[in-house]
Amino acid sequence: MNIIKHLFIERCPKCHKALKNQPNTFPAQIIKFCPDGHYEKEYHPALESCIETIKS
């Protein structure tokens, strides 16, 4: 069962740590980020789009 769970955890492409959820700034916006600040992923359900940002 752990193998299936591992497949659905989103990870940072640079350091491979699990992404964390940011507290909601807007109720319709979902933000996940790398704990080390390498990567950020924003999902906007109203626009049906996902914005991925890779930081140096």
PEKADA-V423976 format. One line per field, one symbol per residue. phi: phi as a letter, one per 20 degrees, with the letter a starting at -180 (. if undefined). A space follows every 10 residues. Layout:
# PEKADA-V423976
phi->???
This chain:
# PEKADA-V423976
phi->.ffffffeef cffedmeffd eegfecfedd ccbffenebb cdddffelcc ddcdde
